[in-house]
Amino acid sequence: MGGSTYTNLSIDKRAFVAPGDYYFGVIVDPSNTFTEINEVNNVTISDNIDLTVAALTAPEQIGQSGTFKVNFTAINQSPINVTGYVNYRIVLSDDSIITMSDTVLLGRSFYTLAANSSQDIVNTITLPAAVALGEVLGDCHLGVIVDQLNNVYEADESNNTRSLAVAVIAP
């Protein structure tokens, strides 16, 4: 324990996989045999995707029974294409820390995001019945979570949210 081990490994990928781009990854202690201070840092991949959210806009005031637009930009700030569907949620929160436990207003997905690119996303939202009935009224935060279930392995999973102060007002 406490030392380093270096190993040379030669793999002929032609014998195992179809032609295409691949990334080499390493998992140390995959069965969590050893008790560690940090169990989540045992994986590395040659390049990592990093998704972020920017440019979140919405009205400063949202009518309690109203419909409004939410715009945001999803950014892939890595040299790797994101393929497949990437889920996102638009939520209402009583603070600026956006989490999975906030009130979900909308859940959707977008398909693929090229390396080092962004996609502008526009949604029209109608407040759900719980909000419209007055369970939320006053100052709160509108937020976006991209890849909320962490289905895309990323270099930084902590930068997938953005919030904006809004007020929910009576109709």
Residue frames relative to the residue before (quaternion, step in Angstrom):
aa qw qx qy qz dx dy dz
M 1.0000 0.0000 0.0000 0.0000 0.00 0.00 0.00
G 0.7627 0.3894 -0.2721 0.4388 3.53 -1.19 0.54
G 0.6824 0.4729 -0.3017 0.4687 3.61 1.18 -0.19
S 0.4323 -0.6593 0.5391 0.2964 3.51 -1.32 -0.22
T 0.1438 -0.7661 0.6200 0.0889 3.53 -1.14 0.63
Y 0.1362 -0.7808 0.6067 0.0608 3.55 -0.92 0.90
T 0.0155 -0.7984 0.6007 -0.0373 3.55 -0.89 0.96
N 0.2787 -0.7179 0.6097 0.1877 3.54 -1.05 0.77
L 0.0471 -0.7978 0.6007 -0.0230 3.54 -0.85 0.99
S 0.0916 -0.7874 0.6089 0.0308 3.55 -0.86 0.98
I 0.0167 -0.8010 0.5970 -0.0415 3.57 -0.72 1.11
D 0.2371 -0.7292 0.6238 0.1511 3.53 -0.98 0.89
K 0.2489 -0.8233 0.4930 0.1307 3.60 -0.02 1.30
R 0.5358 0.6324 -0.4115 0.3789 3.59 1.14 -0.41
A 0.6581 0.5207 -0.3096 0.4472 3.58 1.11 -0.58
F 0.7838 0.3797 -0.1674 0.4621 3.62 1.15 -0.48
V 0.8329 0.1607 -0.0380 0.5282 3.61 0.93 -0.76
A 0.5935 -0.5607 0.4461 0.3668 3.52 -1.32 0.37
P 0.6226 -0.5379 0.3953 0.4083 3.60 -1.16 0.44
G 0.4191 0.6829 -0.5284 0.2806 3.59 -1.11 0.69
D 0.6155 -0.5307 0.4214 0.4023 3.55 -1.33 -0.05
Y 0.0088 -0.7883 0.6144 -0.0317 3.56 -0.95 0.93
Y 0.2577 -0.7411 0.5984 0.1618 3.54 -1.27 0.40
F 0.3798 -0.7277 0.5305 0.2118 3.51 -0.98 0.89
G 0.0241 -0.8087 0.5875 -0.0150 3.56 -0.86 0.95
V 0.2002 -0.7625 0.6060 0.1060 3.53 -1.25 0.50
I 0.0940 -0.7566 0.6444 0.0590 3.55 -1.05 0.86
V 0.1604 -0.7752 0.6070 0.0700 3.55 -0.79 1.06
D 0.8374 0.0537 -0.0792 0.5381 3.60 -0.93 0.93
P 0.0331 0.8589 -0.5104 0.0265 3.64 0.77 1.00
S 0.7128 0.4262 -0.2565 0.4945 3.62 1.12 -0.53
N 0.3937 -0.7361 0.4556 0.3093 3.59 1.34 0.10
T 0.1289 0.8221 -0.5327 0.1542 3.53 0.93 1.00
F 0.7535 0.3442 -0.1841 0.5290 3.56 1.02 -0.80
T 0.4130 -0.6806 0.5453 0.2625 3.58 -0.99 0.84
E 0.0192 -0.8165 0.5751 -0.0468 3.55 -0.73 1.12
I 0.5857 -0.5539 0.4541 0.3794 3.55 -1.25 0.41
N 0.7901 0.1167 -0.0348 0.6008 3.59 1.01 -0.85
E 0.1740 -0.8175 0.5448 0.0683 3.59 -0.37 1.25
V 0.6631 0.5500 -0.3091 0.4028 3.62 1.17 -0.36
N 0.6487 0.5256 -0.3304 0.4402 3.61 1.21 0.02
N 0.4496 0.7286 -0.4179 0.3040 3.59 1.18 0.46
V 0.6718 0.4505 -0.2899 0.5115 3.59 1.28 0.15
T 0.0649 0.7655 -0.6401 0.0130 3.53 -1.08 0.73
I 0.1358 -0.7604 0.6320 0.0627 3.52 -1.15 0.72
S 0.6449 -0.5715 0.3356 0.3806 3.55 -1.03 0.76
D 0.7653 0.0061 -0.0143 0.6435 3.61 1.10 -0.68
N 0.1829 -0.7981 0.5662 0.0953 3.57 -1.04 0.68
I 0.4610 -0.6440 0.5442 0.2765 3.51 -1.14 0.77
D 0.0090 -0.7770 0.6280 0.0425 3.57 -1.18 0.49
L 0.1221 -0.7978 0.5901 0.0208 3.54 -0.51 1.28
T 0.0010 -0.7829 0.6221 -0.0078 3.57 -1.05 0.79
V 0.3403 -0.7044 0.5827 0.2201 3.53 -1.37 0.17
A 0.0156 0.7900 -0.6121 0.0317 3.58 -0.96 0.88
A 0.8468 0.2721 -0.1521 0.4309 3.51 -1.43 0.09
L 0.1898 0.7802 -0.5659 0.1871 3.60 0.82 0.97
T 0.0600 0.7928 -0.6030 0.0655 3.57 -0.78 1.05
A 0.1332 0.7404 -0.6498 0.1086 3.53 -1.22 0.73
P 0.6402 -0.4981 0.3795 0.4450 3.61 -1.18 0.21
E 0.5392 -0.6216 0.4567 0.3381 3.59 -1.12 0.63
Q 0.7658 0.1990 -0.1195 0.5998 3.57 1.19 -0.59
I 0.1487 -0.7752 0.6120 0.0505 3.53 -0.96 0.97
G 0.3916 -0.7193 0.5255 0.2304 3.57 -0.75 1.04
Q 0.5882 -0.6436 0.3701 0.3206 3.53 -0.88 1.00
S 0.7810 0.2227 -0.1552 0.5624 3.61 1.02 -0.57
G 0.4949 0.7232 -0.3692 0.3094 3.52 1.25 0.36
T 0.3954 -0.6498 0.5950 0.2598 3.45 -1.48 0.07
F 0.0407 0.8053 -0.5873 0.0707 3.58 -0.97 0.85
K 0.4546 -0.6780 0.5123 0.2667 3.55 -1.30 0.38
V 0.1076 -0.7453 0.6555 0.0581 3.53 -1.20 0.76
N 0.0715 -0.7878 0.6118 0.0031 3.56 -0.81 1.07
F 0.1321 0.7717 -0.6196 0.0559 3.56 -1.09 0.69
T 0.3476 -0.7112 0.5703 0.2194 3.52 -1.31 0.28
A 0.2140 -0.7393 0.6276 0.1171 3.55 -0.87 1.04
I 0.1081 -0.8152 0.5689 0.0120 3.57 -0.80 1.04
N 0.1707 -0.7199 0.6630 0.1143 3.53 -1.10 0.84
Q 0.0419 -0.8346 0.5492 -0.0044 3.58 -0.16 1.26
S 0.5517 0.5671 -0.4194 0.4450 3.55 0.86 1.02
P 0.5588 -0.6259 0.4299 0.3334 3.58 -1.24 0.31
I 0.6161 0.5397 -0.3333 0.4669 3.60 1.27 0.30
N 0.4406 -0.6727 0.5249 0.2788 3.58 -0.96 0.84
V 0.2885 -0.6981 0.6229 0.2033 3.55 -1.12 0.73
T 0.0862 -0.8059 0.5852 0.0239 3.58 -0.64 1.10
G 0.7129 0.3952 -0.3272 0.4780 3.54 -1.14 0.61
Y 0.6813 -0.4899 0.3656 0.4028 3.52 -1.35 -0.13
V 0.1423 -0.7401 0.6516 0.0864 3.54 -1.13 0.80
N 0.2969 -0.7775 0.5346 0.1471 3.56 -0.62 1.16
Y 0.0017 0.7715 -0.6351 -0.0371 3.53 -1.27 0.46
R 0.2033 -0.7501 0.6171 0.1231 3.52 -1.33 0.45
I 0.1934 -0.7052 0.6654 0.1505 3.50 -1.23 0.62
V 0.0494 -0.8377 0.5413 -0.0530 3.55 -0.64 1.16
L 0.3055 -0.6845 0.6222 0.2258 3.52 -1.39 0.23
S 0.0392 -0.8209 0.5678 -0.0469 3.56 -0.76 1.09
D 0.4406 -0.6829 0.5058 0.2893 3.57 -1.15 0.50
D 0.7561 0.2148 -0.1899 0.5883 3.60 1.29 0.15
S 0.6417 -0.5648 0.3678 0.3659 3.57 -1.28 0.18
I 0.5751 0.5555 -0.3853 0.4606 3.60 1.27 -0.04
I 0.1884 -0.8186 0.5393 0.0605 3.55 -0.30 1.31
T 0.0429 0.8058 -0.5837 0.0903 3.55 -0.74 1.15
M 0.6793 -0.4777 0.3742 0.4127 3.56 -1.34 0.08
S 0.6580 0.5237 -0.3227 0.4344 3.63 1.14 -0.40
D 0.4922 0.6484 -0.4396 0.3796 3.63 1.24 -0.02
T 0.6308 -0.5496 0.3989 0.3754 3.58 -1.28 0.44
V 0.3079 -0.7695 0.5356 0.1619 3.57 -0.59 1.17
L 0.2024 -0.7730 0.5938 0.0946 3.54 -0.84 1.06
L 0.7983 -0.0504 0.0841 0.5943 3.56 1.06 -0.76
G 0.0585 -0.7664 0.6384 0.0409 3.56 -1.09 0.76
R 0.1174 0.7862 -0.5925 0.1303 3.55 -0.73 1.07
S 0.2359 -0.7443 0.5921 0.1995 3.53 -1.33 -0.29
F 0.2077 -0.7164 0.6393 0.1870 3.51 -1.35 0.25
Y 0.4019 -0.7366 0.5056 0.2007 3.55 -1.19 0.56
T 0.8647 -0.0489 -0.0586 0.4965 3.54 -0.75 1.22
L 0.0102 0.7522 -0.6588 0.0124 3.52 -1.25 0.58
A 0.3911 -0.7588 0.4763 0.2109 3.55 -0.45 1.24
A 0.6600 -0.5032 0.3888 0.4000 3.54 -1.27 0.45
N 0.8609 0.0402 -0.0579 0.5039 3.56 -1.06 0.85
S 0.5679 0.5754 -0.3990 0.4326 3.57 0.90 0.89
S 0.2629 -0.7468 0.5855 0.1743 3.54 -1.33 0.06
Q 0.1729 -0.7597 0.6166 0.1131 3.52 -1.31 0.34
D 0.3083 -0.7348 0.5771 0.1787 3.56 -0.83 1.04
I 0.1009 -0.8041 0.5859 0.0041 3.55 -0.82 1.04
V 0.0872 -0.7873 0.6104 0.0074 3.56 -0.88 1.04
N 0.0057 -0.7927 0.6089 -0.0288 3.57 -0.90 0.98
T 0.2431 -0.7137 0.6323 0.1783 3.52 -1.19 0.61
I 0.0987 -0.8216 0.5613 -0.0084 3.55 -0.70 1.12
T 0.1530 -0.7227 0.6655 0.1069 3.51 -1.17 0.75
L 0.4830 -0.6818 0.4547 0.3084 3.58 -0.73 1.00
P 0.4760 -0.6806 0.4735 0.2932 3.60 -0.93 0.87
A 0.7306 -0.4641 0.2889 0.4089 3.56 -1.29 0.43
A 0.6406 0.5385 -0.3409 0.4283 3.63 0.90 -0.85
V 0.6714 0.4623 -0.2912 0.5007 3.58 1.00 -0.79
A 0.6682 0.5161 -0.3026 0.4424 3.57 0.92 -0.91
L 0.6708 0.4942 -0.2996 0.4649 3.60 1.13 -0.57
G 0.6439 -0.5873 0.3069 0.3824 3.58 1.23 0.13
E 0.4057 0.7094 -0.4921 0.3000 3.62 1.17 0.24
V 0.7417 0.2011 -0.1464 0.6228 3.58 1.25 -0.44
L 0.2027 0.7551 -0.6008 0.1670 3.56 -0.73 1.05
G 0.7196 0.4060 -0.3106 0.4699 3.58 -0.90 0.89
D 0.7835 -0.3247 0.2448 0.4698 3.53 -1.28 -0.46
C 0.1660 0.7544 -0.6207 0.1344 3.54 -0.98 0.94
H 0.4321 -0.6765 0.5239 0.2848 3.58 -1.26 -0.24
L 0.2758 -0.6979 0.6382 0.1717 3.50 -1.15 0.80
G 0.0066 -0.8346 0.5502 -0.0259 3.58 -0.83 0.88
V 0.2350 -0.7255 0.6279 0.1556 3.51 -1.37 0.37
I 0.0829 -0.7451 0.6599 0.0492 3.54 -1.12 0.83
V 0.1390 -0.7711 0.6172 0.0723 3.59 -0.70 1.07
D 0.8264 0.0685 -0.1131 0.5474 3.57 -0.95 0.96
Q 0.0589 0.8689 -0.4882 0.0572 3.55 0.96 0.97
L 0.7103 0.4199 -0.2681 0.4972 3.62 1.12 -0.46
N 0.4136 -0.7387 0.4365 0.3044 3.57 1.35 0.16
N 0.2153 0.7941 -0.5324 0.1992 3.58 0.92 0.93
V 0.6821 0.3970 -0.2652 0.5539 3.58 1.22 -0.47
Y 0.3463 -0.7292 0.5475 0.2202 3.59 -0.65 1.09
E 0.0414 -0.8409 0.5378 -0.0433 3.57 -0.58 1.20
A 0.6047 -0.5445 0.4481 0.3702 3.50 -1.32 0.40
D 0.7945 0.0621 0.0013 0.6040 3.59 1.06 -0.79
E 0.1855 -0.8114 0.5488 0.0774 3.58 -0.36 1.23
S 0.6203 0.5992 -0.3293 0.3844 3.61 1.24 -0.22
N 0.7010 0.4705 -0.2704 0.4628 3.62 1.23 -0.11
N 0.4292 0.7332 -0.4267 0.3100 3.58 1.16 0.62
T 0.6825 0.4626 -0.2936 0.4836 3.61 1.20 0.22
R 0.0208 -0.7437 0.6665 0.0470 3.49 -1.38 0.32
S 0.0932 -0.8026 0.5869 0.0507 3.57 -1.07 0.72
L 0.1556 -0.7612 0.6279 0.0455 3.49 -1.34 0.51
A 0.4223 -0.7011 0.5126 0.2595 3.61 -0.86 0.97
V 0.0559 0.7739 -0.6275 0.0652 3.56 -0.96 0.96
A 0.2827 -0.7214 0.5961 0.2105 3.55 -1.30 0.17
V 0.2470 -0.7243 0.6229 0.1622 3.55 -0.94 0.93
I 0.0942 -0.8281 0.5526 0.0027 3.58 -0.55 1.20
A 0.5841 -0.5708 0.4454 0.3668 3.55 -1.22 0.53
P 0.5680 -0.6199 0.4152 0.3474 3.58 -1.06 0.71
